[in-house]
Amino acid sequence: MKKHNSYNWNMVFFLSIIPLIGFVGTGVYIYHHGVVWQEPLLLLVFWFLSGMGITMGYHRLFAHKSYETTNFIQWVLMILGSLAFENTILKWSSDHRKHHTHPETENDPYSIKEGFWHAHIGWILKNTPEEKNKIIGVKDLEKKSVVKFQNKYYFHIGILFGMVLPLCIGLLYGRPLGAILWGTFLRITLVHHATFFINSLCHYVGARPYDSNSTARDSWFVSLFTFGEGYHNYHHKFQWDYRNGIKWFAFDPSKWIINFLSYFGFAYNLKKAKEYLIWESRIESIKNQLNDKLSSTTDSISNLYISKIELLYNQSQDIFTIWKELDLKYTKSISVDKLKNKEIIKKIRNINKENINKVKLIKIDLDQILLNIKRGKLVLD
């Protein structure tokens, strides 16, 4: 009987030689030839472009369909995503949809339950059984001409734009080897591991404000080098939202560019979670954390806080019930009359603002109770 290899040695070689050339090769080249300004710039530009191809294209557009865009933008994002050498749109989207459909189970390709290394890169290096490695759940994408074209010419596109193009740019300023080291090998290494950290580090470091039961976490730090993808707890809760960082100041360039494109009609049908759903998930998450803490604390602490928690939680549910009804009422009332639409939108915004202020006060009280329980305090205002 033929012994089954646990690792795909082609992938092991590929994902070892790329960073080796990227870091060691670039380091040796710098030692002997120094650095010119064009090379770090080349790295940053191609890192940004290929990173956006993954976040805006592979992830938010194709895998989650969180917005729609023109054929031209789809083709641009397909080319940019191909520069990252993270497989085709079909394979990438299939694996990612499995990850969201079966999170943290044996059917999750990069389940964090199998450890940091597996979630980070091990799942790519290992030989996966054929039945689990099949491309499924992407029938909608298989019909797209841009996806069909990429499936046929994936490596050609990646090599042409990700290797030949930086090489040609390097020829223009007389350092082709430096250009391909910075713009191809080092850049691919950074893009790969930035993406991989979302599957690994973002399940270890950060907060869980929207779903305390999920291992996915929000990390502003990871967002800095993943173009906004670090707000992973929110993403797992509202995977269809075109935003990951929902606060205006949250570093999420993918969100900003999609928004910018929408002003000119290049992006449309942008999907956003309703404000009441976001706040409801935040209150639910705190409630779950409180229940976990109360189950392992002393009876005196538990008896002191449990009725107060239930009162605050019930108050929030009353607010959400009315909020949803009003939102549904005004959303249905939106008409063709633009003037009337503006009035309705203004009313919806005022309702949101008023209810957010109410829920914020409840959240502050629940947060304080959670802090008191963690500290073992018997204090009730």
KENUKOL-725004 format. One line per field, with one value per residue (C-alpha): residue number from 1; x, y, z; residue in one letter. Coordinates in steps of 0.05 Angstrom, whole numbers. Layout:
N
nr = c(NUM:...) $
east = c(X:...) $
north = c(Y:...) $
up = c(Z:...) $
rest = c(A:...) $
END
This chain:
381
nr = c(1:2:3:4:5:6:7:8:9:10:11:12:13:14:15:16:17:18:19:20:21:22:23:24:25:26:27:28:29:30:31:32:33:34:35:36:37:38:39:40:41:42:43:44:45:46:47:48:49:50:51:52:53:54:55:56:57:58:59:60:61:62:63:64:65:66:67:68:69:70:71:72:73:74:75:76:77:78:79:80:81:82:83:84:85:86:87:88:89:90:91:92:93:94:95:96:97:98:99:100:101:102:103:104:105:106:107:108:109:110:111:112:113:114:115:116:117:118:119:120:121:122:123:124:125:126:127:128:129:130:131:132:133:134:135:136:137:138:139:140:141:142:143:144:145:146:147:148:149:150:151:152:153:154:155:156:157:158:159:160:161:162:163:164:165:166:167:168:169:170:171:172:173:174:175:176:177:178:179:180:181:182:183:184:185:186:187:188:189:190:191:192:193:194:195:196:197:198:199:200:201:202:203:204:205:206:207:208:209:210:211:212:213:214:215:216:217:218:219:220:221:222:223:224:225:226:227:228:229:230:231:232:233:234:235:236:237:238:239:240:241:242:243:244:245:246:247:248:249:250:251:252:253:254:255:256:257:258:259:260:261:262:263:264:265:266:267:268:269:270:271:272:273:274:275:276:277:278:279:280:281:282:283:284:285:286:287:288:289:290:291:292:293:294:295:296:297:298:299:300:301:302:303:304:305:306:307:308:309:310:311:312:313:314:315:316:317:318:319:320:321:322:323:324:325:326:327:328:329:330:331:332:333:334:335:336:337:338:339:340:341:342:343:344:345:346:347:348:349:350:351:352:353:354:355:356:357:358:359:360:361:362:363:364:365:366:367:368:369:370:371:372:373:374:375:376:377:378:379:380:381) $
east = c(0:27:44:6:50:24:53:47:121:110:75:127:181:143:124:195:235:194:207:279:293:250:286:355:362:340:385:446:430:424:491:527:488:452:381:352:286:251:256:219:168:160:149:97:59:56:40:-18:-44:-40:-67:-127:-137:-146:-187:-230:-233:-224:-254:-308:-329:-324:-326:-378:-413:-416:-420:-426:-382:-372:-339:-279:-267:-277:-223:-176:-187:-178:-110:-88:-110:-71:-7:-13:-6:-59:-93:-152:-215:-255:-209:-198:-272:-291:-243:-266:-340:-326:-291:-352:-404:-368:-326:-279:-301:-266:-297:-265:-201:-163:-197:-161:-182:-124:-74:-41:8:-48:-92:-34:-1:-3:-69:-38:24:-13:-42:-117:-163:-193:-265:-248:-206:-260:-282:-355:-406:-383:-432:-448:-376:-365:-411:-370:-326:-272:-268:-268:-211:-170:-181:-151:-92:-80:-5:5:-29:9:77:65:40:74:143:155:126:170:230:215:207:275:306:283:327:382:370:325:348:334:265:244:272:234:173:162:193:194:126:93:121:90:23:20:34:-10:-67:-47:-46:-121:-134:-86:-68:-138:-164:-115:-106:-159:-230:-296:-347:-398:-396:-363:-374:-331:-256:-249:-224:-220:-148:-133:-60:-70:-114:-54:-19:-81:-117:-173:-183:-163:-233:-247:-299:-344:-331:-350:-415:-433:-394:-437:-421:-373:-339:-295:-278:-346:-323:-304:-233:-222:-165:-201:-176:-216:-279:-257:-240:-306:-343:-303:-320:-394:-396:-379:-424:-366:-390:-463:-510:-462:-487:-486:-511:-568:-548:-597:-567:-497:-517:-559:-499:-456:-506:-514:-439:-433:-492:-458:-393:-431:-465:-398:-369:-430:-428:-358:-364:-388:-462:-460:-434:-480:-542:-524:-517:-562:-627:-594:-565:-633:-666:-615:-618:-694:-692:-646:-692:-750:-710:-689:-760:-786:-724:-733:-807:-793:-736:-779:-836:-794:-754:-819:-842:-784:-814:-791:-799:-727:-750:-792:-735:-690:-741:-748:-673:-667:-719:-683:-618:-651:-682:-615:-580:-633:-633:-557:-552:-602:-566:-498:-521:-543:-477:-438:-476:-465:-391:-384:-418:-372:-312:-338:-349:-278:-251:-297:-330:-397:-420:-487:-507) $
north = c(0:69:113:178:240:288:348:375:383:428:478:469:487:545:577:567:591:655:684:658:697:754:765:734:751:823:830:804:850:910:893:892:945:989:1015:1065:1100:1064:996:1008:1048:989:943:988:1002:929:907:955:936:861:869:907:854:804:846:886:833:761:773:826:825:753:711:751:792:850:899:900:934:944:892:937:941:865:853:902:868:800:820:853:792:746:784:757:684:661:615:629:667:602:563:621:637:564:555:620:604:537:574:617:562:511:554:518:449:394:424:491:490:535:521:553:493:456:506:572:540:502:564:607:565:491:480:501:458:395:345:353:294:303:305:363:400:404:471:476:530:578:563:638:655:601:638:702:714:746:684:637:676:676:602:589:638:647:635:674:735:729:721:776:830:805:787:813:882:897:870:918:976:957:959:1032:1053:1002:953:896:846:895:909:837:822:881:883:808:762:806:835:766:743:803:796:722:727:788:747:686:728:742:667:657:719:748:686:697:772:825:837:802:858:829:755:729:657:664:656:712:777:850:875:946:928:871:918:964:913:876:937:935:860:857:873:799:790:840:806:737:766:807:774:805:877:911:943:910:970:1004:1065:1124:1125:1050:1036:1002:1028:974:1005:1075:1057:1019:1080:1126:1084:1084:1160:1153:1093:1043:1007:998:957:965:919:946:916:956:997:960:893:917:944:883:838:881:877:802:792:828:789:723:746:763:696:661:702:692:617:614:668:666:663:731:765:727:742:816:827:777:816:882:848:820:887:923:868:870:946:938:887:934:988:941:917:988:1008:950:966:1039:1024:975:1024:1081:1037:1013:1085:1106:1128:1152:1224:1245:1301:1253:1203:1255:1269:1195:1184:1242:1210:1143:1177:1214:1148:1114:1170:1171:1095:1090:1140:1098:1033:1064:1080:1008:982:1027:998:926:940:967:906:860:899:894:818:809:847:811:875:877:945:962:1034) $
up = c(0:-20:39:41:49:101:65:-4:-18:-79:-34:21:-30:-60:7:33:-27:-36:34:32:-32:-7:59:51:-23:-13:48:10:-49:-2:30:-37:-76:-24:-31:-80:-67:-125:-92:-26:-66:-114:-54:-22:-87:-108:-36:-34:-103:-93:-22:-47:-101:-44:5:-43:-97:-74:-5:-4:-77:-99:-35:3:-52:-3:-60:-136:-186:-261:-305:-313:-238:-232:-284:-249:-182:-213:-241:-176:-136:-182:-164:-93:-116:-66:-116:-162:-144:-147:-100:-52:-48:-40:19:50:45:77:133:147:136:182:228:276:253:214:151:163:120:168:234:293:334:301:326:306:256:220:214:192:138:156:122:55:65:85:37:44:28:-41:-16:30:-21:-74:-101:-78:-63:-118:-175:-177:-191:-243:-290:-290:-351:-309:-265:-324:-356:-292:-282:-350:-347:-272:-272:-336:-306:-240:-273:-325:-277:-213:-239:-310:-296:-235:-274:-331:-283:-253:-323:-329:-270:-282:-225:-251:-198:-141:-170:-173:-103:-72:-117:-126:-75:-13:-31:-41:26:62:26:42:115:124:97:138:202:193:199:257:297:292:327:385:396:404:430:415:420:370:384:447:426:363:366:315:345:326:322:299:297:246:205:194:149:122:93:145:151:224:250:246:301:267:200:226:255:193:137:83:104:55:116:167:209:218:258:214:242:236:188:131:63:27:56:38:-35:-44:-17:-62:-123:-104:-111:-185:-198:-203:-140:-120:-76:-18:38:109:174:206:266:311:291:307:375:390:377:423:480:468:470:537:565:545:578:641:642:636:693:738:729:759:812:884:902:936:874:828:870:873:799:764:772:751:689:669:679:635:582:579:572:513:481:487:452:396:385:375:336:286:277:262:216:177:174:146:100:68:62:18:-48:-116:-93:-76:-31:10:12:42:97:112:113:161:206:204:223:281:306:301:339:394:404:401:458:499:485:499:570:580:552:599:659:634:622:693:722:681:708:780:773:745:805:854:876:912:888:858:841) $
rest = c(M:K:K:H:N:S:Y:N:W:N:M:V:F:F:L:S:I:I:P:L:I:G:F:V:G:T:G:V:Y:I:Y:H:H:G:V:V:W:Q:E:P:L:L:L:L:V:F:W:F:L:S:G:M:G:I:T:M:G:Y:H:R:L:F:A:H:K:S:Y:E:T:T:N:F:I:Q:W:V:L:M:I:L:G:S:L:A:F:E:N:T:I:L:K:W:S:S:D:H:R:K:H:H:T:H:P:E:T:E:N:D:P:Y:S:I:K:E:G:F:W:H:A:H:I:G:W:I:L:K:N:T:P:E:E:K:N:K:I:I:G:V:K:D:L:E:K:K:S:V:V:K:F:Q:N:K:Y:Y:F:H:I:G:I:L:F:G:M:V:L:P:L:C:I:G:L:L:Y:G:R:P:L:G:A:I:L:W:G:T:F:L:R:I:T:L:V:H:H:A:T:F:F:I:N:S:L:C:H:Y:V:G:A:R:P:Y:D:S:N:S:T:A:R:D:S:W:F:V:S:L:F:T:F:G:E:G:Y:H:N:Y:H:H:K:F:Q:W:D:Y:R:N:G:I:K:W:F:A:F:D:P:S:K:W:I:I:N:F:L:S:Y:F:G:F:A:Y:N:L:K:K:A:K:E:Y:L:I:W:E:S:R:I:E:S:I:K:N:Q:L:N:D:K:L:S:S:T:T:D:S:I:S:N:L:Y:I:S:K:I:E:L:L:Y:N:Q:S:Q:D:I:F:T:I:W:K:E:L:D:L:K:Y:T:K:S:I:S:V:D:K:L:K:N:K:E:I:I:K:K:I:R:N:I:N:K:E:N:I:N:K:V:K:L:I:K:I:D:L:D:Q:I:L:L:N:I:K:R:G:K:L:V:L:D) $
END
